[in-house]
Amino acid sequence: MKKLLTFAVIAGGVFFLIKRNKDAKAEADLWREATAPTVAPTGASSNGSAPAKAGSDAASKN
């Protein structure tokens, strides 16, 4: 009975370490994706709105 309990404890520890390692890798991948520089195509802004016209708006306010 002691051997079975010992085996269960060791197996649980191994599964815990595997899960923790997998979660850490997923978090690192998410962090890497979130902090990666993005290259927006010309004419598009990063928040999805239309870019402001530099010439017409600036001239009409002065």
PERA-V212325 format. One record per residue. N is the residue number from 1. PHI is phi in whole degrees, -180 to 180 (NA if undefined). NEAR is the number of other ideal C-beta (glycine too) atoms within 8 Angstrom. Layout:
n=N phi=PHI near=NEAR
n=N phi=PHI near=NEAR
This chain:
n=1 phi=NA near=4
n=2 phi=-64 near=5
n=3 phi=-65 near=6
n=4 phi=-66 near=7
n=5 phi=-64 near=8
n=6 phi=-62 near=8
n=7 phi=-61 near=8
n=8 phi=-64 near=8
n=9 phi=-66 near=8
n=10 phi=-66 near=8
n=11 phi=-62 near=8
n=12 phi=-63 near=8
n=13 phi=-65 near=8
n=14 phi=-64 near=8
n=15 phi=-64 near=8
n=16 phi=-63 near=8
n=17 phi=-66 near=8
n=18 phi=-64 near=8
n=19 phi=-65 near=8
n=20 phi=-63 near=8
n=21 phi=-66 near=8
n=22 phi=-65 near=8
n=23 phi=-65 near=8
n=24 phi=-66 near=8
n=25 phi=-66 near=8
n=26 phi=-63 near=8
n=27 phi=-67 near=8
n=28 phi=-66 near=8
n=29 phi=-65 near=8
n=30 phi=-65 near=8
n=31 phi=-63 near=8
n=32 phi=-63 near=8
n=33 phi=-69 near=7
n=34 phi=-71 near=6
n=35 phi=-101 near=5
n=36 phi=-71 near=6
n=37 phi=-68 near=3
n=38 phi=-107 near=5
n=39 phi=-112 near=4
n=40 phi=-87 near=7
n=41 phi=-65 near=5
n=42 phi=-60 near=4
n=43 phi=93 near=4
n=44 phi=-114 near=8
n=45 phi=-99 near=8
n=46 phi=-74 near=6
n=47 phi=-98 near=4
n=48 phi=92 near=5
n=49 phi=-86 near=5
n=50 phi=-72 near=4
n=51 phi=-70 near=7
n=52 phi=-75 near=5
n=53 phi=-79 near=6
n=54 phi=-73 near=5
n=55 phi=-79 near=6
n=56 phi=-74 near=6
n=57 phi=-70 near=9
n=58 phi=-67 near=8
n=59 phi=-73 near=7
n=60 phi=-75 near=6
n=61 phi=-83 near=5
n=62 phi=-88 near=4
